[in-house]
Amino acid sequence: MAKAGGGEKRIFVSDIHMGDARSIKPPNGLKPYSWLLPDRAKMFGDFLGIQLKDPDVKEVIILGDLFDDWVCPAQLDPMPEKAGISKYHEIAEAPQNVEAINNLKAIADSDQKDLVYVPGNHDMLITKEIITNIIPGIKYMGTGVGQGVYTVDGISGEHGNMYTLFNAPDPYSNQGYILPLGYFITRVVTEREAMTGEHLEYLEALRVAIGQILGKSDFAKMVFATIVKGAGMSNSSEIIMGGINNYSDPLIPPYVEKIFGDLYDTWDKNMPDNVKASVAVADDTGHLFPAAFSQYLNKDGKSDIVIFGHTHIYELYGTLIDWDKDDGQNKRSDFNLSSKQIYANSGTWVNDKKRCTFVETQIDENAEKHFVRVKQYKENGGIKTLKEKNKRL
């Protein structure tokens, strides 16, 4: 637990997507399908080591998808082979992830820092008991399956999947289950990659399918069918479930289509306090600023700084420039203009993206400003600032 008066910086990172050992060396002649290969896993471990040693870092906040139990070919059992161990324990024990896990444990155990965990969609089945068993001392901020928000000093941070049609926890489409349609899309896309060795970025596949089908009837059903066809699977292809989320039997695409066929039409009824269905579709195409604005920035007193992950696209926007008033006339206070509100996305660490990015926030009492920066961790161990905004305290 961090002591009072610690460092001034907070580090927000998301979408690491650690896989198990099998995802690097799969059976049945399949190609590696992990989104986080050993080179990136090592970079993440090295990055955490730097944050552990930096006296100015007060907290490291994981905004979801640290672990990944979605990325598994349809033909493989997604559950661990070891009896009595969770999938997340198996991922944590994978050789490529050991250094990162050890440094996460060291941060959580530090007297000068806190380690905070907010679940995402690819790790939505994780529980407080599981994560604290893997990383003792970590602060679990989950508020429900696949849900959680970190709030402090005018900042609200969460994964962002709650505002997307295909990736929000879905207890409505199939009573007694929670995995959304995005889980099954991921299994199908991963099947193609494991068979061919050609990576098809999940969100890109979803964007393409949405663009082709948008506005047609049975929207969600047709999106899934389009992705199944693009992956070279048929209506008789099986998606092995192995007990995950209590799905014990293999599922075939038509059954999945039947489960989620009304997803778009029922979203507004099932999610009355969420974004509208049309916005949830747009959010799934890769940009969450509309959700950040409607759920946080447009609500007085809720948050002035919002940080999401999920999209794998780093972003930083400042809105509504502050003005000083002088004798009734508006004028700019200085050339380093402050924003009234700020939205940032922490990006990702997956191999498909060129940059390993994160968000850093810093309160500077002397300057009377709260800084928000998007930064990149480079292969040589250097850190580069890509974008910076600030707001007045």
Summary of the structure (lengths in Angstrom):
residues: 393
radius of gyration: 21.2
end to end distance: 26.1
largest distance: 76.0
contacts: 1328
relative contact order: 0.14
helix: 32%
strand: 22%
